[in-house]
């Protein structure tokens, strides 16, 4: 496993739409392992592949209750609303208030290609939405209501 460099705001890779993962192989496993280590080292709760320069639909999330690997994630349902502060490992030292769904249902694949569904509420829902946005070239500042200094 290796710590990868986190791409910072202004790099065009953060504005590109990622391609689906079609091969579930050792290369993907290495990417997931590296992303996990990179996220933990940076003390984040989520990290998407474009944040390490890889244009694939892959992200990892851990809000304190265990690592979730999402490959080719799709938000299938959204409920409620929450408003709260968000930051981003690609925008260090900044945060802003963002409105998001309070509960989301996500369909994704695991590192072996198996499809599963996961439900997130509160912070986990926020993290899922934030990371899936990255896969579509959207950063949280595109959704911010007000920046917090």
Z-matrix of the N, CA and C atoms (Angstrom, degrees):
N
C 1 1.452
C 2 1.525 1 109.13
N 3 1.318 2 114.38 1 149.26
C 4 1.453 3 119.97 2 -177.73
C 5 1.521 4 109.79 3 -138.25
N 6 1.316 5 114.97 4 148.43
C 7 1.461 6 120.70 5 173.02
C 8 1.525 7 106.38 6 -83.31
N 9 1.317 8 116.58 7 125.72
C 10 1.464 9 121.18 8 179.56
C 11 1.522 10 110.24 9 -99.20
N 12 1.316 11 115.85 10 155.90
C 13 1.467 12 121.21 11 175.84
C 14 1.518 13 109.14 12 -72.24
N 15 1.327 14 115.67 13 135.84
C 16 1.458 15 120.87 14 177.83
C 17 1.530 16 108.50 15 -90.83
N 18 1.329 17 114.73 16 125.04
C 19 1.464 18 122.32 17 179.46
C 20 1.522 19 108.75 18 -68.11
N 21 1.317 20 116.73 19 136.16
C 22 1.464 21 121.82 20 -178.54
C 23 1.527 22 111.52 21 -100.40
N 24 1.334 23 114.31 22 156.62
C 25 1.462 24 121.79 23 178.14
C 26 1.529 25 109.40 24 -49.91
N 27 1.305 26 115.95 25 138.79
C 28 1.462 27 121.74 26 -177.41
C 29 1.525 28 111.53 27 106.77
N 30 1.334 29 116.91 28 -24.09
C 31 1.460 30 120.54 29 175.99
C 32 1.533 31 107.63 30 -74.47
N 33 1.343 32 118.28 31 127.70
C 34 1.462 33 120.88 32 -176.66
C 35 1.532 34 114.74 33 -60.47
N 36 1.329 35 118.82 34 -21.00
C 37 1.463 36 120.37 35 -179.72
C 38 1.537 37 111.12 36 -61.18
N 39 1.326 38 117.55 37 -28.88
C 40 1.464 39 120.69 38 -179.33
C 41 1.526 40 112.94 39 -71.57
N 42 1.323 41 117.70 40 -12.25
C 43 1.470 42 121.85 41 -178.11
C 44 1.523 43 112.71 42 -105.88
N 45 1.318 44 117.33 43 6.90
C 46 1.460 45 120.68 44 -178.74
C 47 1.526 46 111.00 45 -97.95
N 48 1.332 47 115.63 46 149.38
C 49 1.465 48 121.63 47 175.38
C 50 1.522 49 107.60 48 -82.61
N 51 1.316 50 116.41 49 130.05
C 52 1.463 51 121.72 50 -176.76
C 53 1.524 52 112.06 51 -80.28
N 54 1.322 53 114.61 52 152.70
C 55 1.462 54 121.52 53 177.60
C 56 1.527 55 109.81 54 -88.78
N 57 1.313 56 115.46 55 151.82
C 58 1.464 57 120.99 56 177.72
C 59 1.518 58 111.00 57 -65.61
N 60 1.306 59 115.32 58 151.53
C 61 1.461 60 121.82 59 173.58
C 62 1.525 61 107.33 60 -84.37
N 63 1.323 62 115.72 61 128.08
C 64 1.457 63 121.37 62 179.22
C 65 1.520 64 112.22 63 -112.91
N 66 1.338 65 116.92 64 -24.41
C 67 1.458 66 120.73 65 -178.39
C 68 1.522 67 109.53 66 -113.71
N 69 1.318 68 115.32 67 123.12
C 70 1.454 69 122.35 68 179.63
C 71 1.527 70 106.79 69 -104.17
N 72 1.326 71 114.29 70 87.73
C 73 1.454 72 120.81 71 -170.49
C 74 1.525 73 111.16 72 -132.88
N 75 1.324 74 115.56 73 -170.07
C 76 1.466 75 121.64 74 -178.71
C 77 1.531 76 111.54 75 -63.84
N 78 1.324 77 117.24 76 -33.84
C 79 1.463 78 121.06 77 178.48
C 80 1.534 79 110.22 78 -62.16
N 81 1.324 80 116.89 79 -41.97
C 82 1.461 81 121.43 80 177.40
C 83 1.530 82 109.85 81 -65.71
N 84 1.322 83 117.30 82 -44.12
C 85 1.465 84 121.17 83 179.64
C 86 1.528 85 110.92 84 -59.56
N 87 1.321 86 116.60 85 -41.16
C 88 1.467 87 120.72 86 178.25
C 89 1.525 88 110.47 87 -64.42
N 90 1.335 89 117.22 88 -43.51
C 91 1.461 90 121.09 89 177.45
C 92 1.527 91 110.24 90 -58.28
N 93 1.334 92 117.43 91 -48.42
C 94 1.467 93 121.18 92 -179.63
C 95 1.527 94 111.45 93 -60.93
N 96 1.316 95 117.15 94 -43.94
C 97 1.466 96 120.87 95 179.51
C 98 1.523 97 110.99 96 -63.78
N 99 1.326 98 116.46 97 -43.38
C 100 1.471 99 120.61 98 178.58
C 101 1.522 100 111.54 99 -65.00
N 102 1.336 101 116.90 100 -40.77
C 103 1.463 102 120.34 101 179.44
C 104 1.527 103 110.88 102 -63.97
N 105 1.324 104 116.26 103 -40.77
C 106 1.464 105 120.59 104 177.91
C 107 1.526 106 109.84 105 -59.53
N 108 1.312 107 116.92 106 -51.17
C 109 1.468 108 120.77 107 -178.95
C 110 1.526 109 111.61 108 -62.49
N 111 1.322 110 116.50 109 -40.02
C 112 1.470 111 121.28 110 179.72
C 113 1.525 112 110.49 111 -64.67
N 114 1.332 113 117.08 112 -44.06
C 115 1.469 114 121.36 113 179.10
C 116 1.521 115 110.72 114 -61.82
N 117 1.329 116 116.94 115 -47.68
C 118 1.461 117 119.96 116 -178.75
C 119 1.532 118 111.31 117 -64.28
N 120 1.321 119 116.68 118 -40.98
C 121 1.474 120 119.89 119 179.88
C 122 1.529 121 110.45 120 -62.75
N 123 1.336 122 117.06 121 -36.99
C 124 1.469 123 121.45 122 -179.14
C 125 1.534 124 112.30 123 -84.00
N 126 1.333 125 116.12 124 -2.16
C 127 1.465 126 122.33 125 179.89
C 128 1.526 127 112.51 126 61.21
N 129 1.342 128 115.20 127 40.21
C 130 1.460 129 121.11 128 176.73
C 131 1.517 130 110.69 129 -97.84
N 132 1.336 131 115.84 130 171.12
C 133 1.467 132 121.27 131 176.07
C 134 1.529 133 111.05 132 -108.96
N 135 1.326 134 116.78 133 -2.69
C 136 1.451 135 121.16 134 178.50
C 137 1.513 136 110.36 135 -164.14
N 138 1.328 137 115.01 136 156.08
C 139 1.457 138 120.95 137 177.43
C 140 1.522 139 107.81 138 -155.58
N 141 1.321 140 116.33 139 133.17
C 142 1.465 141 122.59 140 178.80
C 143 1.529 142 109.25 141 -108.76
N 144 1.325 143 115.60 142 150.19
C 145 1.465 144 121.06 143 -176.50
C 146 1.529 145 113.90 144 -52.94
N 147 1.347 146 120.30 145 -40.79
C 148 1.469 147 117.12 146 178.97
C 149 1.530 148 113.00 147 -61.82
N 150 1.319 149 117.34 148 -21.92
C 151 1.464 150 120.06 149 178.01
C 152 1.524 151 112.42 150 -71.02
N 153 1.340 152 116.54 151 -13.09
C 154 1.461 153 120.53 152 172.85
C 155 1.528 154 109.70 153 -115.93
N 156 1.340 155 115.67 154 19.42
C 157 1.460 156 121.11 155 173.12
C 158 1.515 157 116.06 156 84.57
N 159 1.333 158 118.10 157 12.54
C 160 1.463 159 122.07 158 -177.22
C 161 1.527 160 109.35 159 -111.45
N 162 1.332 161 117.23 160 120.21
C 163 1.466 162 121.37 161 -176.36
C 164 1.525 163 111.78 162 -90.13
N 165 1.317 164 115.39 163 63.16
C 166 1.454 165 123.43 164 176.87
C 167 1.521 166 109.04 165 -127.87
N 168 1.330 167 116.63 166 153.54
C 169 1.468 168 122.25 167 -177.28
C 170 1.533 169 109.88 168 -82.46
N 171 1.323 170 114.41 169 75.94
C 172 1.454 171 122.93 170 -177.17
C 173 1.525 172 108.75 171 -137.80
N 174 1.343 173 116.82 172 133.86
C 175 1.454 174 119.82 173 172.06
C 176 1.523 175 109.57 174 -149.16
N 177 1.323 176 114.45 175 160.45
C 178 1.465 177 121.84 176 176.65
C 179 1.524 178 107.55 177 -127.06
N 180 1.339 179 115.28 178 145.11
C 181 1.464 180 121.71 179 -179.09
C 182 1.527 181 108.34 180 -139.85
N 183 1.338 182 115.78 181 137.00
C 184 1.463 183 121.32 182 170.70
C 185 1.520 184 107.63 183 -149.39
N 186 1.330 185 115.42 184 105.85
C 187 1.466 186 120.63 185 -179.95
C 188 1.528 187 110.66 186 -96.79
N 189 1.334 188 116.40 187 16.08
C 190 1.447 189 120.72 188 176.62
C 191 1.514 190 114.39 189 114.25
N 192 1.329 191 116.99 190 -3.81
C 193 1.463 192 119.46 191 -179.40
C 194 1.526 193 112.16 192 -119.72
N 195 1.326 194 116.11 193 24.21
C 196 1.463 195 120.31 194 176.78
C 197 1.515 196 113.18 195 112.31
N 198 1.305 197 114.84 196 150.06
C 199 1.463 198 122.49 197 -177.26
C 200 1.525 199 111.45 198 -71.77
N 201 1.334 200 115.44 199 135.66
C 202 1.464 201 121.84 200 173.20
C 203 1.523 202 106.89 201 -122.60
N 204 1.327 203 116.16 202 123.35
C 205 1.459 204 122.39 203 176.35
C 206 1.516 205 107.92 204 -100.09
N 207 1.331 206 116.47 205 126.77
C 208 1.461 207 121.81 206 -178.75
C 209 1.516 208 108.98 207 -119.80
N 210 1.324 209 116.20 208 118.58
C 211 1.460 210 121.68 209 176.70
C 212 1.522 211 107.11 210 -116.33
N 213 1.317 212 116.02 211 130.87
C 214 1.471 213 123.12 212 -176.39
C 215 1.533 214 111.87 213 53.18
N 216 1.352 215 117.67 214 47.00
C 217 1.464 216 119.84 215 -176.60
C 218 1.518 217 113.06 216 -71.18
N 219 1.342 218 114.52 217 146.01
C 220 1.462 219 122.40 218 176.19
C 221 1.523 220 107.01 219 -136.25
N 222 1.326 221 116.55 220 129.97
C 223 1.459 222 119.93 221 174.67
C 224 1.522 223 106.99 222 -79.99
N 225 1.328 224 115.57 223 118.40
C 226 1.465 225 121.14 224 -177.21
C 227 1.520 226 112.93 225 -95.28
N 228 1.333 227 117.49 226 -27.25
C 229 1.463 228 120.54 227 -179.33
C 230 1.521 229 109.12 228 -151.24
N 231 1.337 230 114.61 229 146.26
C 232 1.461 231 121.66 230 177.29
C 233 1.522 232 107.94 231 -133.91
N 234 1.336 233 116.02 232 140.15
C 235 1.461 234 120.92 233 178.88
C 236 1.516 235 109.93 234 -137.69
N 237 1.326 236 114.96 235 148.23
C 238 1.449 237 120.71 236 173.36
C 239 1.516 238 113.38 237 65.72
N 240 1.322 239 113.47 238 -169.08
C 241 1.461 240 119.43 239 -177.02
C 242 1.522 241 108.93 240 -152.20
N 243 1.314 242 115.11 241 143.45
C 244 1.451 243 121.74 242 173.93
C 245 1.520 244 108.12 243 -139.12
N 246 1.300 245 115.45 244 153.51
C 247 1.459 246 121.64 245 177.98
C 248 1.517 247 106.62 246 -132.21
N 249 1.323 248 116.55 247 127.70
C 250 1.456 249 118.62 248 -178.70
C 251 1.512 250 112.38 249 -167.10
N 252 1.326 251 114.08 250 173.07
C 253 1.461 252 121.31 251 -177.69
C 254 1.524 253 110.65 252 -75.63
N 255 1.318 254 115.16 253 138.87
C 256 1.463 255 122.01 254 173.87
C 257 1.512 256 108.63 255 -132.35
N 258 1.307 257 114.03 256 148.70
C 259 1.448 258 121.87 257 170.60
C 260 1.514 259 106.93 258 -128.19
N 261 1.311 260 116.47 259 -176.58
C 262 1.461 261 120.45 260 -177.81
C 263 1.520 262 108.73 261 -154.15
N 264 1.324 263 116.23 262 137.25
C 265 1.457 264 119.69 263 178.52
C 266 1.524 265 112.24 264 -62.64
N 267 1.343 266 117.13 265 -20.68
C 268 1.464 267 121.11 266 177.80
C 269 1.534 268 112.47 267 -86.89
N 270 1.323 269 116.66 268 -6.46
C 271 1.477 270 122.51 269 178.84
C 272 1.529 271 107.91 270 -130.46
N 273 1.332 272 117.90 271 64.84
C 274 1.464 273 120.18 272 -173.07
C 275 1.532 274 112.87 273 -61.14
N 276 1.328 275 113.94 274 141.66
C 277 1.459 276 120.27 275 175.70
C 278 1.514 277 115.14 276 80.47
N 279 1.330 278 117.85 277 5.51
C 280 1.458 279 121.07 278 -178.86
C 281 1.518 280 109.73 279 -124.52
N 282 1.323 281 115.87 280 153.71
C 283 1.464 282 120.24 281 172.48
C 284 1.521 283 108.74 282 -154.13
N 285 1.316 284 114.76 283 161.48
C 286 1.454 285 120.40 284 -178.78
C 287 1.510 286 110.99 285 -153.69
N 288 1.312 287 116.08 286 160.15
C 289 1.457 288 122.28 287 178.05
C 290 1.526 289 108.49 288 -84.65
N 291 1.343 290 115.70 289 127.61
C 292 1.457 291 122.38 290 -177.94
C 293 1.523 292 109.12 291 -130.02
N 294 1.326 293 116.01 292 138.85
C 295 1.462 294 122.06 293 175.16
C 296 1.520 295 107.94 294 -94.98
N 297 1.334 296 115.82 295 129.00
C 298 1.463 297 122.24 296 -178.94
C 299 1.529 298 108.93 297 -139.25
N 300 1.328 299 115.59 298 168.29
C 301 1.467 300 120.22 299 171.51
C 302 1.531 301 108.42 300 -67.47
N 303 1.317 302 117.28 301 146.67
C 304 1.461 303 121.45 302 -179.74
C 305 1.525 304 112.41 303 -83.38
N 306 1.327 305 116.55 304 -23.38
C 307 1.460 306 120.73 305 -179.66
C 308 1.523 307 108.12 306 -140.96
N 309 1.322 308 116.45 307 132.63
C 310 1.459 309 120.80 308 177.69
C 311 1.524 310 110.37 309 -134.08
N 312 1.312 311 114.56 310 148.09
C 313 1.459 312 121.88 311 172.39
C 314 1.520 313 106.45 312 -111.27
N 315 1.325 314 115.85 313 124.79
C 316 1.465 315 121.96 314 -176.78
C 317 1.525 316 109.24 315 -118.39
N 318 1.328 317 114.72 316 131.41
C 319 1.468 318 121.49 317 171.64
C 320 1.518 319 106.65 318 -102.58
N 321 1.325 320 116.70 319 131.96
C 322 1.462 321 120.90 320 -178.23
C 323 1.525 322 108.86 321 -151.65
N 324 1.322 323 114.60 322 -178.17
C 325 1.452 324 121.56 323 174.50
C 326 1.519 325 108.49 324 -118.67
N 327 1.329 326 115.58 325 153.39
C 328 1.459 327 120.14 326 175.35
C 329 1.532 328 109.06 327 -91.37
N 330 1.309 329 116.56 328 -177.14
C 331 1.471 330 120.79 329 -175.81
C 332 1.530 331 113.51 330 -64.71
N 333 1.332 332 117.00 331 -12.31
C 334 1.460 333 121.13 332 178.98
C 335 1.525 334 112.68 333 -102.26
N 336 1.347 335 116.68 334 -1.38
C 337 1.460 336 120.97 335 179.36
C 338 1.515 337 114.48 336 94.64
N 339 1.322 338 117.22 337 0.63
C 340 1.463 339 121.20 338 178.59
C 341 1.528 340 110.41 339 -75.14
N 342 1.326 341 116.70 340 133.47
C 343 1.455 342 121.61 341 179.81
C 344 1.524 343 109.89 342 -83.32
N 345 1.328 344 116.39 343 139.42
C 346 1.459 345 121.80 344 176.78
C 347 1.525 346 108.91 345 -146.15
N 348 1.320 347 115.18 346 166.30
C 349 1.461 348 122.16 347 176.70
C 350 1.512 349 107.95 348 -123.10
N 351 1.326 350 115.81 349 139.69
C 352 1.456 351 121.59 350 178.18
C 353 1.524 352 108.25 351 -134.94
N 354 1.324 353 115.95 352 142.16
C 355 1.459 354 121.74 353 177.99
C 356 1.513 355 108.16 354 -110.68
N 357 1.318 356 115.53 355 134.96
C 358 1.456 357 120.56 356 176.32
C 359 1.506 358 110.31 357 -125.03
N 360 1.331 359 115.69 358 139.48
C 361 1.458 360 121.51 359 175.26
C 362 1.517 361 108.51 360 -124.79
N 363 1.333 362 116.00 361 153.64
C 364 1.459 363 120.29 362 176.56
C 365 1.515 364 111.92 363 62.16
N 366 1.350 365 115.42 364 -128.44
C 367 1.463 366 120.81 365 -177.35
C 368 1.522 367 112.29 366 -60.03
N 369 1.328 368 117.36 367 -38.15
C 370 1.469 369 119.66 368 -179.84
C 371 1.528 370 110.26 369 -64.96
N 372 1.332 371 117.63 370 -41.09
C 373 1.465 372 120.87 371 177.05
C 374 1.526 373 109.95 372 -62.12
N 375 1.326 374 116.34 373 -42.72
C 376 1.470 375 121.38 374 178.58
C 377 1.529 376 110.40 375 -60.83
N 378 1.328 377 116.28 376 -44.59
C 379 1.464 378 120.58 377 -178.90
C 380 1.530 379 111.21 378 -65.07
N 381 1.340 380 117.00 379 -43.31
C 382 1.463 381 119.56 380 177.67
C 383 1.529 382 110.51 381 -58.39
N 384 1.319 383 117.13 382 -47.86
C 385 1.469 384 120.90 383 -177.89
C 386 1.527 385 111.18 384 -63.92
N 387 1.323 386 116.52 385 -42.62
C 388 1.468 387 122.11 386 -179.87
C 389 1.533 388 110.65 387 -60.51
N 390 1.337 389 116.44 388 -48.09
C 391 1.474 390 119.57 389 -177.19
C 392 1.524 391 111.89 390 -71.33
N 393 1.321 392 118.13 391 -38.87
C 394 1.467 393 120.42 392 178.21
C 395 1.526 394 109.97 393 -66.39
N 396 1.338 395 117.75 394 -35.38
C 397 1.466 396 120.17 395 172.85
C 398 1.529 397 111.14 396 -55.19
N 399 1.341 398 116.87 397 -43.65
C 400 1.476 399 120.22 398 179.25
C 401 1.523 400 111.31 399 -55.36
N 402 1.318 401 117.42 400 -34.75
C 403 1.472 402 120.82 401 -177.67
C 404 1.521 403 111.87 402 -70.48
N 405 1.336 404 115.88 403 -16.02
C 406 1.466 405 121.54 404 177.63
C 407 1.528 406 112.30 405 -107.74
N 408 1.327 407 117.12 406 14.84
C 409 1.457 408 121.46 407 177.08
C 410 1.520 409 113.99 408 76.88
N 411 1.323 410 117.04 409 20.71
C 412 1.462 411 122.12 410 -178.91
C 413 1.525 412 108.78 411 -109.07
N 414 1.333 413 116.81 412 131.02
C 415 1.464 414 119.58 413 173.35
C 416 1.524 415 108.41 414 -107.82
N 417 1.323 416 115.96 415 160.75
C 418 1.463 417 119.63 416 -173.39
C 419 1.522 418 112.45 417 -58.63
N 420 1.326 419 117.57 418 -28.47
C 421 1.473 420 120.43 419 -179.83
C 422 1.524 421 111.80 420 -63.74
N 423 1.334 422 117.41 421 -21.98
C 424 1.466 423 120.70 422 176.29
C 425 1.520 424 111.08 423 -69.76
N 426 1.318 425 117.29 424 -20.49
C 427 1.464 426 122.29 425 -176.73
C 428 1.528 427 112.39 426 -111.84
N 429 1.317 428 117.17 427 -0.70
C 430 1.466 429 120.88 428 -173.00
C 431 1.525 430 111.95 429 -67.11
N 432 1.332 431 115.25 430 139.27
C 433 1.453 432 122.98 431 175.53
C 434 1.524 433 109.01 432 -86.16
N 435 1.337 434 114.43 433 -42.84
C 436 1.456 435 120.71 434 -178.52
C 437 1.519 436 109.03 435 -155.77
N 438 1.322 437 116.46 436 132.35
C 439 1.469 438 120.34 437 175.57
C 440 1.527 439 108.89 438 -74.79
N 441 1.326 440 115.29 439 145.39
C 442 1.461 441 122.01 440 177.85
C 443 1.512 442 107.56 441 -113.31
N 444 1.292 443 116.72 442 128.34
C 445 1.478 444 119.79 443 -178.54
C 446 1.503 445 111.07 444 -102.60
